Amino acid sequence: MADIAETDRQFGEKNKKVDRVYADIHNGLSSNFVDKRVVAGAINTPVEPYTKSLNDIIKSNVYTYFNFIFFIITILLILVRGWSDLIFLPIIIANTAIGVAQEVYSKKQLEKLKFTNDSKYVVIRDGKKNSISSNDLVLDDIVEFNEGDQIPADAVVVYGELRVNESLLTGESYDILKKEGSNLLSGSWVIEGTARAKIDKVGKDSNISKLTLEASKEKSTKKSEMNVALDKLIKTIGIIIIPVAIAMFIQSFIYNKESFEISVKSMIAALIGMIPEGLYLLASFTMAVGSLRLAKKDIIIHDMRSIEELARTDILCVDKTGTITAGKMKVKGYNTLGEENSSNTRSTLYHILGEFVANSNEKTETTYALKNFFIEKAHMEVGKKVPFSSKIKYSGMNLGGKNYVLGSAENVFRDDYEKYREEIEKYSRLGFVVLVFAEYLGELEEEKELVDEVIPLGVIFLTNPIRKNAKETFSFFKENGTKIKVISGDNPITVSKIAKKVGIEDADKYIDARKLLNDDDYKEAVEKYTVFGRTSEAQKQEIIKRLKGSNHSVAMVGDGINDVLALREADCSIALAAEGKSPIAQISQLVITDGDFSKIPLVVKEGRRVVNNIEQTAILYVAKNTFSLLLAIFAVIFVYNYPLMPSQVTIISLFTIGIPSFLLTLEKNNKKIQKNFLTKVFLKAIPAALASFFVVSGLTVFCREFNIENQILSTTATILVAIIGFIILHKVINPFKKKHVVMMLLLGGGLVLVMLLMNEAFSINKISKKGIMLIVLFAFVVGEVYRGLEIGFVKTYNFIHNNKIAKKIIDNINNLLKKITN
């Protein structure tokens, strides 16, 4: 064994260094050198994806702006002995706990994002072969790689040859020949061959570590439209509440000469009403329930926002093989082709093809199908072989001193394709995958396109069985307004025919992607065509990029490593990966672990349920927040005391917003998601908030003018706000069903019982005749006020939306608010 010092290279701690060595390929490193590397930290410890630590997660959820506000509120209530008003605390604690739990869950999912598997590898140490984990490999180890292995660390081939696929790293799915001296990149896969390689970079130094960090960061930064809208809402409220709260306290304590206790409680009641403490909790809870439901269907969520992204998708891009069709192929027949070789017969062709496929080492569905059909061999002498790759789209072999090629007609015949187009395309129009077989008069070279003359010998036509439920799946997308784009490497005519069989709309609009040469070509093609054939990996990515540039929300379904670039580009990436073991499962947001394409509608339905129900219930929260804000401003301007106590606001919110919102988010809701989440919420929330404000402020003025006691006002306002809350809840629920009647009766009954049995805890006083009369009077008024405001608000919005000048003013206001909140 020859261990020769090369250079010093630092690993681990500053005072620890390890000498690089060249280990003998038959003996490997000695135990002594292995131990030195372990001590120096030159071991293949996998880098952790870019995620928060548990401590960071807890801090980010506990130390929030609104939690700080609630902390101050709690201290103030303790100072004034307002114990009954601390009922909001369980909600805040639950909100924080669920937030932590949700991030911990996401962290665990993200940490599964490994581009290299922790598999066993054959390593040579002390002249013996050992099977060890990839995490136990050290710098300069000699490792033996075989077909099917994933390269666990950057290495250099020192003996033998391999064909590897680096698609996971580069997106290019060409098989690359690696000879002695060639670099092996961690994360690539061995397609064929056996070789020994020296580990050159380990752990954080390896190429894959940088990719892991980059991918995990990318996944963790982008937010969905709904989350962006909620963030804007929270930021805006956060800016407003502090000056309003200070003004309320000053007005009550100094101008109205109220006690410190009453002033604090009034201010806190307004603050609690203005803070949407349950909205984030609701969103987190609904997303978590959605993830659990999908997990039971063998669907893994890497990124929670992907549920919403897929539900918003208006274009779904799919491949043919593995998506529309199952992976298995079957030869349906063959025929001779061309008149150049008169001695060519079906029998001769059959035997030569039998020899060709029998000696092929390729492990693809196409090769298996050919081997199952062409079983008789001519026993010819076998020479040089050129494996198939997606770059050259043919495989070659020397048989009996002649060179033969098998591949796509366009790549084999090239300029002569037009001579045979009619005969070949008659099979394509029937939906067959077509291969041609020819004698090549030049020299076979790996990864080189054919340049010399070919003599056509035959044509083979194969079928892919259409996936079960494929027609029903595409029918679902058609009914729901989602356009399908089929992006395939196969002949566009074949793909078009198969797409038509499963009911894909406009499947007859197809194009050969090799005709797309510039920006204008792509821009026109993505809007005009449904089927793209003969696409490269880079073109798949470009098509998706162009679709996104045309203001579409694009999802991509992939089942192979040649889809990596397209999956990364899409708004929502979906991997069809059996048991989640495919490399694409590691970079996709959604992974269907049994590879069943027909389950995608389940994700769409779940996403629609989540977003539509959150949108529906968000109206309740925004209406409450806006009402509380308006009432607080009213109290400050007109020097009135805030008519509600903190405990009253909390109990009303619990029965008219909190409990029903959680129940509503669990309901089915398959309506198509529209854009402008926040706009739609405000269109329905503002009329409700204004109706509540006008009625309660009117009640406050009425009580003050007619000298009605504050206790009567407070209790009357509480009951009136509760009634208004149930009216708004009734308006928000659409469609309103019998089960909703039962829900509202139970909630109303529950609220009445709490008010009767726990009246002291919630500052509910006995209702006098005056109070009952006021409740009846103002409850009657609120319905009509609400209805009028709702109609007027919609008309006003439509006018602004359709008026250019008004719309420009609103856009300028929005831009100003955006700058403030950012």
N, C-alpha and C positions, 0 to 999 in steps of 0.2 A: 504494500500500500504506500502510495506517495502523497503525503500531505505537504504541499508546498505553500509557504506564506506568500501572499500576493500584495495586499495593501491593508493598512489599518482603516477601519470604518467604525464610526461610533454608533452604538445602539443603547437604548435604555438610559440609565443614569449617566451623568457627565463623566464620572470617574470610571466607567466601565467601557472597555473597548474589546473588539474581537478581531482577530486576524483572519482575513479571507484566505481560503485554501482551495486548491484543486485536488479533489479526492479521486482516487482511482475508481473507474466506472464499475469495476467488478467487486471492489471491497467497500467502497463508500467511506463515510466518516468513521473514525474510531470513537468509542464511548467517551474518551477524554475530550475530544473536540466537541462532541454533542453537549456534554456537561458545561463546557465553557460558554457555549452559545446560549444555553438555557439561563445561566447565571447572568450573562450580559444582556438578556432580553431579546436576542436575535432569534426569536421563535415566532411561528406563524399564528400569533394571537389575532383573531378576527377583529377588525375595527368595528366599534359600535356605530350604528346609524345615528345621524344627527337628531337626537331626541333630548327632551328635558330630563333631568334627574327627578327622582321622586320628591326630593326637597324643593326643587324649582317648581314642580307642579303644584305642590301644596302652597308655596308662597304666592304663585301667580293667581291662585283661586281665593286665597284668604286675604291677601293684601291688595284688594281692589278698591277703587274709588268709592263705590257704593257700599261696600262692606265697612269702609272707614266712616261713611255718613251714618250707617246703622249703628256703628260702635259709639259715635258721638250721641246719637239719639238714645241709645241704651243708657249711657252714663247720665244724661239729662233726666231721663225718666226715673232712674234710681235716686237721683238727688231730690226729685219732687215726690218720691214714693208712689210713682204711678205703676205699681206692680201689674195691675190688670191690663195696662196698655202695652205690656211686653209680649203680647200674644204673637206678634209678628216674628219673634226670634226663631221658633221652630222652622218656619218657612225659609228664613235666611240660612240657617244651619243646613237644612236639607238641600237647598240650592248649591251651597258651597261643597257639600259632600258629594253630590251627584256630579258636579263639575270636576272634582278631583278624580272620582271613579271613572268618568268618561275619558279623561286625559290619560289615566293609567292604562285603560283598555286600549286606547289609540297607540300609546307608547309600545305596548306589547305587540300590537299588530305591526307597527313600523319596524320593530326590532327583528321581525321575521323576514324583513327585506334584506335577504342575503344573496349576493350574486354568486357566491361559492357555497357548495354543500359541505357539511361536516361529515364527509365520507371517509372510508378507509382507503389507504394507499400503500402500495408496495414500496418500501424504502430499503436501500442497501446500507447496512451498518455492520462494521467488523466482519465483512465478507459474508454476511448472512442476510437473507430476505426477511423483512419484518412487515407485518400489516399494522399500520398505526393511523390514528386520526389526523386529518389535515391540520388540526390545531397544534399537533405535536411535532410537525415538521420544523426543522431549523435551517438556518442559512447554510448553503453549500451542501445540503443533503443530496444524495443521488436517489432519484425516484424513478420507478418504472411506470410508464403510462401506457394504457391499452385502450382499445375502442370503447367508447361510452364514458370514459373518465372526464370529469371537469377539472381543468387546471386550477389547483388551489392557491398557487403563488407564482409570481413571475419566475421563469426558468429559462435555461438555455439547453437545447438538445446537444447531447454529447455522444449519442450512439443511436442509430436507427433512423426511421422516418415516420412522420405522422401526417395525416391530413386533419386539419382542425377547422372549426368554424368560430369566427370571432364576432358573430352577429350581435351577441349580447352587449358587446363593447362598442362596435362601430356601426351596427345596423346593416352592414353588408354581409349577406348570407353566403358568399362564395366560400367554397372549401379551399383552404390554403395549404400547400405542401410545405412542411417544416423538415428541413434536413439538418445535418450536423452543423452547429454554429447558429442555427436560427433561434430567435427569441420566441418563447411561449408566454402569452399574456394570461394572467389569472382571470378566470371567468369564461375563457373559451372552452370549447368542447372538442374532444377527440372523436373524429368521425371514422377514422380508419387507421390501422397500423399499430406498431409497437415501438417504443423508443425509451431510452433512458435520458434523463435531463438533470442538470444541476440547478438547485433552487438558488435564484439570484437575488430576489427581493421578497421579504416576508412582512406580514403584519401591515402596519401603517405605511410602509414604504412601497407596497405593491400597487400596481395600477388600479386594481379593483377597489382598493380602499378609497381612493379619490372619487371613483364613480359612485360608491355606496353613499358617501357623505353628500355628494352633489344631488343624487336622486332623492335621498330622504329629505334634504332641505327643500327641494323643489315641491315635493308632495306636501310639505307642512306649511307652505307660505300662502298658497292661493286660497281665496275664500269664495264661497258661492254667493249668488245674488241675494239670497235670503239672509245669510250671515252679515253681508255688507250692509244690507238695509237695517238689520237689528243694531249693528254697531253705530250707524249714523244716528239712529233714534236715541240710543243710550248716551252718545256723546252730546247730542243737542240738549237732552234733558239734564245731563250733568252740568252743563254750562249755566242753565237757567235757574236750577233749584236753589243754589246758594244765595244769590242776591234776594230772591223772593222770600226765602226763609228768614234772612236777617231783617228784611223790611217788615215781615209779619210780626216778628218778635218785638221790634221797636214800636210798631203801631199799637200792639196789644198792651205791652208793658208800660210804655211811656205816655202815649196819647190817650188810650182807653183806661189807664190807671188800673189795669187788671193785676192780680197777684202774679208772682213769678211762676207759680205752679200752673195756673190757668194759661198764661202766655206761652209757656213751654209746651204744654199739651196741645194747644191750638196750632202752634207752629209744626209740631211733630205730626199731627193728624194730616196737615196739608202735605208735608214731605212724604209721608208713607203713601199718600194717594198719588203723588207725582212720580214715584219711583216704580218702574215695572219689575219688581223683585221676582215675580213668578214667570216672566216671559222667557228668560234664558233657561230657567229650570224646565219649563215646558218644552222648549226646543231640544234641549239635551235629552230629556226623558223620551221624547217622541223618536229622536234619532236612534237612541239606544234600543228601544223596542223594535224599531225597523231592522236594525242589525241582527238582533236575536232571532227575529222571524226568518230572515234570509239565511242565517247560519243553519237553521234546521232544514233548509232546502239545498244544502251544500254550496252556498254562495258566501264567500269570504269578502269582507269589506276591509280594504287597506286604508281607505280614506273616506271618512264619514260624508264629506261633501259630495262624493260621487253618486250617492243615492239621488240627491237633488239634481245634479248635473245630467244624469241619464233621463230623469223624469222631464227635464226641460229640453231634451234633445229634439231637434227637428230634422236632422239627417243622421242616419245610421249607416256606417260603412262596413261592409262585410267582404270576406274572401269567398270564393266558390267552394274550394276544397276544405272540408272540415267544418264548414258553416252551413251552406246550402246542401252540400253532399257529405256523406260519410267518408272517412279516410280510405276505406278499402276500395280497391279498383278491380275490375274484371275485364279481361280481353273478350270482346264480342266477335272479333274476326280479323282477317287480314287479307291482303290481295297484292298481286304483283303490280308494279308501277313502272312506266317508261318503256320505250321501244328501243333504247340504245343497246340493250343486252338481250338479244333474241333467245339466248339459251336459258334465260331466267324463267323458271316455272314455280308454281306454288309449292311443289314438293321440295325443290332445291332451297327456296326461300325459307321454308319451315325448318329444315335441318340446320341451315346456317344461323338462323335466329336462335334455334335451340342451343347451338354451340356458343353463340354470343352471350346469351343471358345466363347460361350455366356457369360460365367462367367469370361472370361479373361478381364483384365483391360488395356491390352497393346494397344497402339495406333500406330500400324505399318501398312504398306501397306499389309503385309502378313496376319495380323490378320483381317483386313477389308475384304480381299478377302475370307478368310475362313468363316467369319460371313455371307457374302453374299451367300455362297454356302450351308453351313450346317445350315439350318434354323430350323430344328425340334429338340426339346430337349427331353431327357428322364426323366427330372425332378428329378435328383438325388441330394442327400444331398452334399453340397459343403464344403470341409474342407480346409486344408492348400494349399497355392498357392506359386509357385516359378516362378518368371518372367524370361523371356528369357534374356540372355545377350550374347554378342559375345564371352565371355570367355568360357562359358559352352555349348553354342549353342543348348540349349533346354529350354523348359518351362515345368513346372510340376503342377499337381493339384490333390488333393484328391477328388474323386467323389464316393459317396456311400460306403465309407470305403476303397476304393482301390486307389492306386497311379498310375497316368497315366503321360506319358511324350510325348512331341511332339517336334521334332527337326531334326537335320541332322543325316543321317543314321550312319555315322562314329562315332559320339559322343554318340548316343543312344545305338548302338549295340557293339561298341568297338571291342573286340577280335572276336566277333561272326559275324562281318560284312561280312567276306568272304562267310558265308553260304547264304547270301542274295544278294551278289554283282551282280550276273547275272540278277536277276529280277529287282533290283533297277536301274542298269546302262542302262537297255534297255530304260527306260524313260529319263535318262540323255542324251543318244545319240540322242534323238529326240529334245533336246534343252529345256526340262522341268526342272524347279526347283523342286527338290524332297524332301519331308518331310516324316518322318516315325512316326507312332503312336504306342505306346506300353504300356503294364502294367509293372510297376516297383515294384519289390518285396522288395526293401529296403525302407529306410526313406528319404523323400524329405528334402534337406537342401539347403538354398540359397547360390549361388555362389560356390557350391560344385559339382565336376564332379561325374557322376554315377559310383558306384563301385559294386553294386549288380546285380543280374540276372534280365533280362527283358523278357517279353513274347510279341513277335511281334503281332500286331493286324492289322495294315493297312499301306498303302502307299498313299500319296496324291501328285499329280503332278500339278504344276502351271506354268503359262506362264507370261512373261513380254513382252508387245508389244514393238517391235523395234521402236526406235525413228524415226520420220519423217526426211528424208534427211540423215540418218546415213550412208547409203551405199555410197551416193555421197560425203559425208564428208571424209570417209576413202579412197575413190577413189582418192580424191585430194591429200591426204598425200602420197599415194602409187606412184602417178605420179610425185610427187615432191621429192621422195627419202627419206621420213621420215618413219622410222620403227615404228610400233605400238607394245606396250607391254600391254597386258590386265592383270591387277592385281586385283583379286577378292576374296571375302571370300566364294564364292559359289563353288560347285563341278566343278573341272577342265574340266570334260567331257561336262557338260552343257554349261559352258562358251565357250569352244572350238567350240561347235556346233553353238552357237549364233554368235560368232566372224566370223565363216566361212560364215554365212548367209549375213553378211554385207560386205564381201569381204576383210577381214583383211588377209594379206599375211602370210602364214605359220601358220594359225590358228590351224592346226592339231598337232602342236608341243606344247604339254601342260604337266604340271607337278603339282602334289600335293605339295604345299609349305611345308607341314609338313615333307617332306622327306629331306628338306634342313637343315642340322644339323651343318655344319661347314663352314669355309671360302672357302675351296676348292669346296664344293657343290654349294655355291652361285656364285663363280667365273665361274664355268662351266655352270651353269643354265642360267645366264643372257645373255650369248652369244648363247646358244643352243635353248632356249624355247621362245615362243611368249606368251603363256597363262600360268598364275600362279593362281592356284585355292587354296582355303582354306588358304588364307594368313591372318595373323594377322596384326594389325596396325604396329607393330615393324618390321615385315617382309617386308611390303610395303616400309618402310623407308630404310631397308637394301638393297633391290633390287635396289632402285634408287641410293643409295650410291655406289653400286658395278658397276652400269652402268656408273656413272660419273667417277669412278676410271679406267674404260676401255677407257677413253678419249672420251666419248660421251657427247654431250650437251643434257640434259634431261629436258623435261617439264612434269608436272603432272597436270591432270585434276581431281578435286574432287568435290563432291556434298554433303558430309556429314562430321560430326565432327570426324568420324573415319579416315578421310584422313589427319588430321592435321600434323602428323609426316612426312608423305610423302611429303606434300605440302611444309613444311619448308625445307626439304632436297633438293628439286628439284632446278635446275637452274632457271626455270620459273614456277611459281605456278598460276594455273587458277582455280577460283572458279565458279561453276555453282550454283548461289544463287538467287532465286526469290526475286527481289526487293533489293538485297544486304543485306537481313536481317539475313542470316545464319552466325553463328560465323566464318565459314571459310572465309567469305568475308573480315574479319578484318585482316587476316594474309596472304592473297594472293596478288600477284602483279597485277593480272588481275581479274576483276570480271564481269561475264556476268550476268547482273541483271535479265534477263528473263529466265535464265537457259537453253538457247538454244545452245547446243553443236555445231550445224552446223555453228555457227558464228566464231568459232576458225580460219577457213581458212581466214576470213576477217582480223584478226589480223596478221596472217602470211604474207598475201599480203601487208598489210600496213607496216609491219616491213621491208619486202624486198624492198618496194618502198623507204622507208626512208634510209636504209643502202646503197643500190645500187646507189641511186641518190646522196647521200652525197659522196660516194666513187668516183663516176664519176666527180662530180664538184670539189672535193678536189684536183684532178689532176691539174685543172686550177690554184688553189691557190699555190700549191707546186711548180708548174712550174715557176710561177711568183717569188716566194720567192727565189728559187734556182738561177734563172736567175739574179735577183738583187744582190744576194750574190756574185756570180761569177764575175759580172760586177764591183762590188765594190772592190773586191780583185784585179782584173785586173787593175783598176784605181790606186790603191795604189802601186802595184808592179812596174808598168810602168810609174808612175807619170803622169797620164792623169787626166783631169777633168771628173767628172761623166757627161755623155752627156745629162741627163734628169733633168727636174725640178720637184719638188714635185707635183705641180698642173697637170703636164703632166702625171705623173705616176698614179695619182688619177683618171683622166678622162679616160685613157686607161683601167684601172682596172674596172671602172664602166661599160663600154660598152662591154668589152671582157670577163669579169669574173663575176662581181657583179650581173648585171641584168640577164644575161643568166643563171647563177647558180641558182638563185631563181626560174626562170621559169622552169628549168630542174628538180628541186626537187619536183615539183608538178605533174610530169608526172607519168604514170603507169610504173612499172618496177617489174615484178614478177619473175625475174631470181633467181635461188637458190644462196644464199649467200655462198661465199667461205671464208676460213680462211685467215689469214695474210693480214689484211686490209692495213697496211702501206706498206708492200712489193709490193702489186699490184699497189698502188698509185704511188710509186717511179719508178716502172718499166715503167710506161707511162709518168710520169712527167719529169724524168731526160732527156730523149732524146729531149723532147720539150724545156726544159730549156737550154740544151747545144746548140741546133740549134739556139735559140734566142741569146744566148751569143756569139757564133762564128760570127753570122752575124752582130750584133751590135758592137762588139769589132772590127771586121774587118772594119766596116764603120768608127769607131772612128780613127783607124790607118790610113785608107785611107784619111780621111779629114785632119788629122794632117800632113801627108806626102806631100799632095798637097795644103797645106795652104788654106783650105776651112774654111770660117768663122764659129765661134762657133754657131751663130744664125741659120745658114743653117744646121749645124750638129744636133743641138737640135731639130729643127722642122722635119728634115728628119728622125732622130732616133725615134721621137714620132710616125710619120706615119708608119714607118717600123715596130716598135714594135706592133702597132695596127693591121697591116696586119698579122704579125706573130701570134698575139693573136687570130685572126679569123681563121687562118689555124689550130691552136691547138684546138680551139673550135670545128671545123669541124671534126677533128680526134677523139676527145673525145666522141662526140655524136654517139652512136651506139644502134640501127640502126638510120641512118639519113633519115628523112622523109620530105615530102613537107612542113609541118608546120615549120620545122627547117630552111628550105630555106627562108621562109617568115620572121621568127624571125631574121635571120642573116642579111637579106636585110634591115629590119627596124632598127636594131642596127647599121649597117654600115651607113645608111642614117642619123640616129640620131647623130652619132659621127661626121660625115662630117658637119652637120648643126651647131653643137656646136663649132667646130673648126673655121667655117666661121663667125658665128655670135658673138662668145665670144672669139675671137682669142687672145685678149689682156689679158683676165683673165687667159688663160691657156698658155701664153707665146708662142703662135703659130705665127710665122712670115710668111710673104709672101714667097711662094715657088718659087725659081728661076729655070732656066732650068737645072742648075747643080744638084739641089735637086731632080727634077723629074727624071733625068737620074740615079741618085744614087738609088732612090726608086725602079725604074723598075729593075735595075741590081741586087740589093741585094734581092728584093722580089722573083725574079726568082731563085736565088741561094738557098734561105732558104728552099723551098719545097724539093729540092733534098737532102740537108744536113739533114733535119729532117727525111726523109725516110731512108737514109743510117744509121743514128744514131739509129733509132728505130729498124731496123733489127739487127744491130750489138749489141745493148744493150741486146736484147732478147737472142741472141746466147750466149753472154758472161754469162748472168744469168744462162742459162741452163747448160753451161759448169761447172760453179761454183757449181750449185745445184747438179750436178751428179758426181762431183769430190770430193772425201773424204778429201783430203789435203786442197783444196781450201775452201771447206765448213767449215772445222775446223778453218781455219784462219778467215773467215768471222764471225763465231760464237764467236770467242775470241774478235774480234773487237766490235761486238754487246754487249757482256757482259761488256766490258770496257765502252762503251757509256752508258749502263744501269746504271752502278755504278756512272758515272759522273752526269747523269741527275737526279738520285735519291738523 
